Amino acid sequence: MHTPFANELKLHVGDRRAGWLFRSRQGGHYSKRRIQQIVKSVAEEAGIQKRVYPHLLRHTVAQRLADQGMREELLQQFLGHEAPETTQRYYEPKRTHVKEAFEEAMNG
């Protein structure tokens, strides 16, 4: 399933496989502080009252991917973690996925 955001991101990234996702006007990368400012500004424009920060977006994406069924080892690779324990801090498996995995293990 492609969301409008995913389609926009695909257009932005194109076929690129490496490098900065978003480039500054000077062609380099944004500083951590500038990214924080951008995220805060976009959240305000969207009317989000909750405190929003880049790392929260990372957790949200990880949870969303896990909820959509992405296997943990692929999620680990996507997030760039070396240890599975680090990835496990980023999301909570959906109960339905745990139940499905249990039933599959018991039947297989």
Helices and strands as residue ranges (DSSP letters): H 4-13, H 32-45, H 54-67, H 72-79, H 84-88, H 95-107
